[in-house]
Amino acid sequence: MHYRFLTIFVFISLIFPSLVLSNQERTTPVALVNGIPIQKYDLTCALEADQARSGTIMIGSAKGKIKVSIRRASRKVLDRLINIELLYQEGLKHRFTGLSVETEKRYQREVMKAGGEEELTAALACNTTVQQDLKKSIFRNLVINRYLEKTVYSHISITDGEIREYYNRNLSRFTTSESVRARQVLIRVWAWKKPEETESALSKAMKIHKEASTGVDFKELALKYSEDTYGGTRGGEMGLIQKGSMPRVIDSNLFAMSVGEYTKPIKTRLGYHIIQITEKTPSSVRSLDEVKDHIVVRIRNSKAKAMISRHVAELRSKSKVEVVMK
């Protein structure tokens, strides 16, 4: 079982470009972990990565609440970097074998994914990073994960009772909504404010509905008349529709009909729809056996996260951590 929620923290400075910092700022420590510095550069990159994932852009020169938010976010990210450094330092003490070979293998995978050594060099240059930095980050990642495998992951156990309890507590997650497959004929109305266009479209839709009631194949009607640019050429096929996913005026009709039935013209902002149900699937709950593997992963990750938090707290209590960030 691989645990990947720490990996993003280790590679964080390699994925996103950093702010423009002077050489002095790059080497300015923001914290010391047992005498080993965490540089301002590392914090800046990690903070940027968090902002990119959340879609939040914070400007360093901002004032008031934004400036306070930046400081809080910086401290939160710094705490995370300190935790990673503690795990790395502890992992090094175990002198795990084979890490250099595995580092080179993973580095070569990155080279292949980039399309070659030159392409990888160019990509890293955009992030003011060199190959050696990447190899160091890969090595750190391997050390930490090997250490956690030995001290945390290998000690996690999950009982059948825990699995069933999670299943019963989260039954809604494993419930599939009622769904239908349908076809439609759409007659568009581009300007609802013009009564003559509305009346013309409704008249056309009513004639098509009448034609369908005489037994004409609905798919043929869609191919002949539908003005739906996506589904019209596919016989009006609308695909799988889950209950609640369509406008209420359509949804209430679809799930009240039987297979083969079709609606009278339904007015929406697009025009008039005549919809036929081709298939219905009732709501269902996936069995415990079907979702057991998924549940095991969720419980295992939750336990791992809690165990790592406790383990890091213990490491902190035995370490010298100095925060010098201004």
Order of alpha helices (4+ residues) and beta strands (2+ residues): alpha-alpha-alpha-beta-beta-alpha-alpha-alpha-alpha-alpha-alpha-beta-beta-alpha-alpha-beta-alpha-beta-beta-beta-alpha-beta
